[in-house]
Amino acid sequence: MIIKIELCPFHLTEVSPWPFVFCVNSFIRIISLIFFFNSFSFSFFFLGFSLILLRLMQWSRDIIREGRLIGFHTNEVEKRIKWSIAWFISSEVFFFFSFFWGFFTFTSSPVQESGNSWPPFIILTIDPFAVPLLNTLILISSGVSLTWGHHSIMKGDYNEGITGFSLTVFLGIYFSCLQIIEYKNRSFSFYDSIYGSIFFLSTGFHGTHVLIGTFLLIICLFRIFKNQHNTNHHIGIETSRWYWHFVDVVWLFLFLWVYWWVNNASIS
């Protein structure tokens, strides 16, 4: 009697506390952002960010163990992971689309509370060709360096791959630092009219995505140092690259509409 054993093309993860804990920390992070936008309270801001960072480290550790040590990440599983990330990014597209929808709703028909004008008459808008333009060049450059690093890994040139990913991580951190400086020198706050709320929500959530993307790239860079990626198995690099390019594209729309267009299309 021959017993035939077929491997399942997917695996069921064990019970994990990280999804629930991450949701709780994300809520704390949102509250910390609101405090930061209103009073620039850095203590609460870094508390929320540190909790998110810690949970990502713990969650990523478990995922790496599943794939590298236990061997759960077969080709079929990797294909399903890619589809999952693609659907997740699609949901993020609609998330930011809601901000743009609100922005253009109030742009097309300014309300009385904003002085029947857009931007509201109390708002001193930002020069788009100062820090915003510099941040745009930084993110575009980071996309180029990430693509360079990814193709180097695919060719087996790990030295160039490390250089490309290191440069991308540096540019991501540089972008976040400039955005914090921009927030600190802002002439309006989260509570200054509808424009202030939409501006800080859209750019703030984008900044959060940049921080998360930077952390994912740091994990990829660490794993490249540890020789945990090769030319045939680099699902972490693939998904992180998709996420980072999504962040790049969203910023281009933010720069075009929230920074540049609103400075050149005053509506009343």
C-alpha positions as CSV (number, residue, x, y, z in Angstrom):
1,M,0.0,0.0,0.0
2,I,1.5,3.3,-1.1
3,I,0.6,6.4,0.8
4,K,0.8,9.5,-1.3
5,I,1.4,12.8,0.6
6,E,0.7,16.0,-1.1
7,L,2.0,19.3,0.2
8,C,-0.6,22.0,0.7
9,P,0.0,25.0,-1.6
10,F,-0.5,27.3,1.3
11,H,0.1,27.4,5.1
12,L,-2.1,28.5,8.0
13,T,-0.3,30.8,10.3
14,E,-0.3,30.1,14.0
15,V,-2.2,32.3,16.5
16,S,-0.4,35.6,16.7
17,P,-0.9,38.6,18.9
18,W,0.7,41.1,16.5
19,P,-2.3,42.0,14.3
20,F,-4.4,43.1,17.3
21,V,-1.5,44.8,19.1
22,F,-0.5,46.6,15.9
23,C,-4.1,47.9,15.5
24,V,-4.0,49.3,19.1
25,N,-0.6,50.9,18.5
26,S,-1.8,52.4,15.2
27,F,-4.7,54.0,17.1
28,I,-2.2,55.5,19.6
29,R,-0.1,56.6,16.7
30,I,-3.1,58.5,15.2
31,I,-3.8,60.2,18.5
32,S,-0.1,61.2,18.8
33,L,-0.2,62.7,15.3
34,I,-3.2,64.8,16.2
35,F,-1.3,66.1,19.3
36,F,1.8,66.7,17.2
37,F,-0.1,68.7,14.6
38,N,-1.8,70.8,17.2
39,S,1.0,71.6,19.7
40,F,4.1,69.9,18.1
41,S,4.4,67.6,21.2
42,F,7.4,65.5,20.2
43,S,7.2,63.3,23.3
44,F,3.9,61.8,22.4
45,F,4.9,61.7,18.7
46,F,7.9,59.6,19.4
47,L,6.0,57.4,21.8
48,G,3.5,56.5,19.0
49,F,6.2,56.0,16.5
50,S,8.3,53.8,18.8
51,L,5.4,51.5,19.6
52,I,4.7,51.0,15.8
53,L,8.5,50.4,15.2
54,L,8.7,47.8,18.0
55,R,5.6,45.9,16.8
56,L,6.9,45.9,13.2
57,M,10.2,44.4,14.4
58,Q,8.5,41.7,16.4
59,W,6.0,40.9,13.6
60,S,8.8,40.9,10.9
61,R,10.9,38.6,13.1
62,D,8.1,36.0,13.1
63,I,7.5,36.2,9.4
64,I,11.2,35.8,8.6
65,R,11.3,32.7,10.8
66,E,8.3,31.2,9.0
67,G,10.0,31.7,5.6
68,R,13.7,31.1,6.3
69,L,13.8,28.6,9.2
70,I,10.6,26.7,8.9
71,G,10.4,26.8,5.1
72,F,6.7,27.8,4.8
73,H,7.3,30.4,2.0
74,T,7.2,28.1,-1.1
75,N,6.8,29.5,-4.6
76,E,3.0,29.2,-4.4
77,V,2.9,30.9,-1.0
78,E,5.1,33.7,-2.3
79,K,2.7,34.2,-5.2
80,R,-0.1,34.6,-2.8
81,I,1.9,37.0,-0.7
82,K,2.4,39.2,-3.7
83,W,-1.3,39.2,-4.5
84,S,-2.0,40.1,-0.9
85,I,0.4,43.0,-1.0
86,A,-1.1,44.1,-4.3
87,W,-4.6,44.2,-2.8
88,F,-3.3,45.9,0.3
89,I,-1.7,48.7,-1.8
90,S,-5.0,49.0,-3.8
91,S,-6.8,49.6,-0.5
92,E,-4.2,52.3,0.3
93,V,-4.9,53.9,-3.0
94,F,-8.5,54.4,-2.1
95,F,-7.5,55.6,1.4
96,F,-5.6,58.5,-0.1
97,F,-8.2,59.0,-2.8
98,S,-10.6,59.9,0.0
99,F,-8.3,62.8,1.0
100,F,-8.1,64.0,-2.5
101,W,-11.9,63.7,-2.9
102,G,-12.4,65.9,0.1
103,F,-9.8,68.4,-1.1
104,F,-11.4,68.8,-4.5
105,T,-14.9,68.9,-3.0
106,F,-14.0,72.0,-1.0
107,T,-12.0,73.4,-3.9
108,S,-14.9,73.3,-6.3
109,S,-17.4,74.8,-3.9
110,P,-15.8,76.8,-1.0
111,V,-18.0,77.0,2.0
112,Q,-18.9,80.2,4.0
113,E,-16.8,79.1,6.9
114,S,-13.6,79.3,4.8
115,G,-14.6,82.8,3.6
116,N,-16.0,81.4,0.3
117,S,-12.5,81.0,-1.0
118,W,-10.0,78.2,-1.4
119,P,-7.6,78.2,0.2
120,P,-9.3,79.9,3.1
121,F,-8.4,83.5,3.5
122,I,-6.7,82.9,6.9
123,I,-4.3,80.3,5.4
124,L,-0.8,81.4,4.3
125,T,0.1,78.6,2.0
126,I,3.5,77.0,1.6
127,D,5.9,77.9,-1.2
128,P,5.9,74.7,-3.3
129,F,9.4,75.4,-4.6
130,A,11.1,75.3,-1.2
131,V,11.0,72.2,1.0
132,P,8.2,70.5,-0.9
133,L,10.2,70.5,-4.1
134,L,13.3,69.3,-2.3
135,N,11.3,66.4,-0.8
136,T,9.9,65.6,-4.3
137,L,13.5,65.3,-5.7
138,I,14.5,63.2,-2.6
139,L,11.7,60.7,-3.1
140,I,12.2,60.4,-6.9
141,S,15.9,59.8,-6.2
142,S,15.1,57.2,-3.6
143,G,12.9,55.4,-6.2
144,V,15.9,55.3,-8.6
145,S,18.3,54.1,-6.0
146,L,15.9,51.4,-4.8
147,T,15.4,50.1,-8.4
148,W,19.2,50.1,-8.8
149,G,19.6,48.1,-5.5
150,H,16.9,45.7,-6.5
151,H,18.3,44.9,-9.9
152,S,21.8,44.5,-8.4
153,I,20.4,41.9,-6.0
154,M,18.8,40.1,-8.9
155,K,22.1,40.0,-10.7
156,G,23.9,38.7,-7.6
157,D,25.9,41.9,-7.1
158,Y,25.3,42.3,-3.3
159,N,27.7,45.2,-2.8
160,E,25.8,47.4,-5.2
161,G,22.6,46.1,-3.7
162,I,23.7,47.2,-0.3
163,T,24.8,50.6,-1.6
164,G,21.4,51.1,-3.4
165,F,19.4,50.2,-0.3
166,S,21.6,52.2,2.0
167,L,21.1,55.3,-0.1
168,T,17.3,54.7,-0.2
169,V,17.1,54.4,3.6
170,F,19.2,57.6,4.0
171,L,16.9,59.5,1.6
172,G,13.8,58.2,3.4
173,I,15.1,59.4,6.7
174,Y,16.2,62.7,5.2
175,F,12.6,63.2,3.8
176,S,11.1,62.5,7.2
177,C,13.4,65.0,8.9
178,L,12.6,67.7,6.4
179,Q,8.9,67.1,6.8
180,I,9.1,67.5,10.6
181,I,11.0,70.8,10.1
182,E,8.3,71.9,7.6
183,Y,5.5,71.1,10.1
184,K,7.3,72.9,12.9
185,N,7.6,76.1,10.8
186,R,4.1,75.9,9.5
187,S,1.9,79.1,9.9
188,F,-1.3,77.1,10.4
189,S,-2.2,74.0,12.4
190,F,-4.5,70.9,12.2
191,Y,-7.4,73.0,13.5
192,D,-7.1,75.9,11.2
193,S,-10.0,75.5,8.8
194,I,-10.8,72.6,6.6
195,Y,-7.6,73.2,4.6
196,G,-5.5,72.7,7.7
197,S,-7.2,69.4,8.5
198,I,-7.0,68.0,5.0
199,F,-3.4,69.1,4.6
200,F,-2.1,67.6,7.8
201,L,-4.2,64.4,7.4
202,S,-3.0,63.7,3.8
203,T,0.7,64.7,4.3
204,G,0.8,63.2,7.8
205,F,-0.5,59.8,6.7
206,H,1.9,59.9,3.8
207,G,4.7,60.7,6.2
208,T,3.7,57.7,8.3
209,H,3.8,55.5,5.2
210,V,7.3,56.9,4.5
211,L,8.5,55.9,8.0
212,I,7.0,52.4,7.7
213,G,8.5,52.0,4.2
214,T,11.9,53.1,5.5
215,F,11.7,50.6,8.3
216,L,10.8,47.8,5.8
217,L,13.9,48.8,3.7
218,I,16.1,48.7,6.8
219,I,14.9,45.1,7.4
220,C,15.7,44.3,3.8
221,L,19.2,45.9,4.1
222,F,19.8,44.0,7.3
223,R,18.9,40.7,5.7
224,I,21.1,41.4,2.7
225,F,24.0,41.9,5.1
226,K,23.1,38.5,6.6
227,N,22.9,36.8,3.1
228,Q,19.3,36.0,3.6
229,H,18.3,37.1,0.1
230,N,19.4,35.6,-3.2
231,T,18.6,36.0,-6.9
232,N,15.7,33.6,-6.7
233,H,14.3,34.2,-3.3
234,H,13.7,37.9,-2.3
235,I,10.0,38.3,-1.7
236,G,10.7,40.8,1.1
237,I,12.6,43.1,-1.3
238,E,9.9,42.8,-4.0
239,T,7.0,43.7,-1.7
240,S,9.0,46.5,0.0
241,R,9.9,47.9,-3.4
242,W,6.2,48.0,-4.4
243,Y,5.2,49.7,-1.2
244,W,8.0,52.4,-1.6
245,H,7.1,53.1,-5.2
246,F,3.4,53.5,-4.1
247,V,4.6,56.1,-1.5
248,D,6.6,57.9,-4.3
249,V,3.5,58.2,-6.6
250,V,1.2,59.4,-3.8
251,W,3.7,62.2,-2.9
252,L,3.8,63.3,-6.6
253,F,0.0,63.9,-6.4
254,L,0.3,65.6,-3.0
255,F,3.0,67.9,-4.3
256,L,1.0,68.7,-7.5
257,W,-2.3,69.4,-5.9
258,V,-1.9,70.2,-2.2
259,Y,1.3,72.3,-2.6
260,W,1.6,73.6,-6.1
261,W,-1.9,73.8,-7.5
262,V,-3.4,75.4,-4.4
263,N,-0.8,78.2,-4.7
264,N,-1.7,78.9,-8.3
265,A,-5.4,78.4,-8.4
266,S,-7.1,80.6,-5.7
267,I,-10.8,80.1,-6.0
268,S,-13.5,82.4,-4.5
